Amino acid sequence: MKEQRKSEKIVAFVMAGGAGKRLRPLTNERCKPAVPFGGRYRMVDFVLSNLVNSGIHSIYLLVQYKPQGLIEHVRKAWTISPLLPDQFVTVVPPQMEDGKIWFKGTADAVYQSINLMRIHRPDLVAVFGADHIYRMDVRQMVRFHRQCQADVTVAACPVPIEETASFGILEVDDEARVRGFEEKPDRGKPMPSDATSAYASMGNYLFNTEVLINALEEAHQRGETDFGHHVLPRLLQTHRLYAYDFADNYIPGIRAYEEVGYWRDVGTLDAYFEAHEDLLGREPRFQPFNPQWPIFSSHYQGPVAQVFNSSIDNSQIGAAALVDNATIRNSIVRREAVIEPDVVLEDCIIMDYVRICRGARLRRVIVDRHNTIQAGSEIGYDHAADRKLYEVTPGGVVVVPKGSPNYFARNCRGRGLGYGE
C-alpha cells in the first residue's frame, strides 16, 4: 500500500458558519465557532491549532451566521506568515455567484469555493468542523488515507452504543471500510472490534481533490447540499470510503491522567458546561496547556491577574482579572473580569469583561461577556426566579446572555480597588 507522499499538498476548508441554535443565548450575537471556551480560547482555536500543528497551513474558514466576532478574532490571532503565499488562515463568506444566496448546507458551502481548489490544485482537501474540543494530528489520518488507498476518509470517534442517537453513525467492515451511514439511530451498528461501541462521525473528512470536485458538481446539479445526508452516501456506492479511528491518534505531551482520544461535541449548553468541568482539577481530563501540541489563540498583551485576600479553589483566573476578598470554587474566570468583595462563585463560567458586584452569590452559572451582576444578586439558587430573567438548561445551568459593551464601559470604569471610580 502507498505511504503518505513526502510533498503532500493539502488545503483545508473549515466549516465555521454554524448558528449553534442549541447554544443560545451564547450564540445570539456570534456564530458557534466564535463562542469563548476555557480560560482564553474560542472554539475555532482547536481545529485551527490541530491543522497548523499538523503542518497544514492553507486554511479557508467558511463563515456565514453573525461572523464579525470570528473575523476579528482570526484577524488578531491567526496571521501565520504574510511572506509565504501558501501559509494563511482566510475568512471566506458565501460567494453569491450566479444568483446564489447563503450556504444551503455543508457541501454547498464548499461548492461555492470550488474555484479555490482549482487555484491551489492540492493532492488532498480536508473539510473539518469548527466547533469541537479536541486534539488531533491530521498527518496520521492522512497516512491512514494513503495506506487504504481511500478516495474519502471520515474521522470516527468510538461512542457507547447507547449514545448513538446523538450522532451520525458509520457502519464499517473489518478493514474499516465504510459500508453505511445512519443519522442518529436509536441503536447504531457496533464497531467490528467492540460490540459495546459504535463509530460516530466527527464531521472531519479527507478527500482526494478530483473526487471531491466531481462529487460537488454532481451534487449541485442534483440540488443536494449536505455531505452527511447526500454526498457521502452517494459516494459510498462508487468510491472507497474509510473510517479513521480517532482513538488511534497519538498526540505528544499528553499526561497520563488525561482522557485518551478526548473529543467533545459541545453543541448544547449542558455539554458546553460539562466540557469546562473537564478542564479543572489537579488531573483534568483535558489539559489545554501542552507545549508539544499547543492550542493557539489571541496574543493578549494585558497584565497578569491580581488576587487579594480571597479563597480560590480548583479554578482558573484569566489575565488582567481582579479578585478582591471573594470566594471562588470550581470555576473559570476569563480575562479582565472584576470580582468584588464578598462574592461567592461556585461552579461558574465568568467570561471576559464581566463585573460581579459586592455580595453577589452565583452557583452553576454562565455569565457571558460585558455583564454587570448587581450587588447582592443571587443566581442559581432559585430556578423558578432565574427563569424569569435568564435561560435555565435541563441540567440546571443558568445562562446570563451577553451584555452591552457600552453599558459595561459606562458603569464599570476602571478596575482598581475603588470599584467604579
Protein Blocks (a to p, Z undefined) as FASTA:
>chain_A
ZZddfklccdddddfkbgolmlpcklmmbcfklpcehjkbcfklmmmmmmmmnopabdcd
ddfbhpllmmmmmmmmmccblmbmkbccdddddekighiacdfbfklmmmmmmmmmmmno
pabdcdddfkbccdddfklmmmmmmmnopabdcddddddfklmmmpccddddfkopafbd
cehifbdcddfklmkbccddehiacddfklmmmmmmmmmmnopabfklmmmmmmmmmmcc
ddddfklpccehiafkbcehiacdffbfklmmmmmmmmgcjbdfbdfbafklccdddddf
bdcdddehiacehiaddehiacehiacehiacdehiacdehiacehiacdehiacdehia
cehiacdehiacdehiaehjamklmmmmmccdfkopacdddddfklmmmmmgcjbfnnoZ
Z
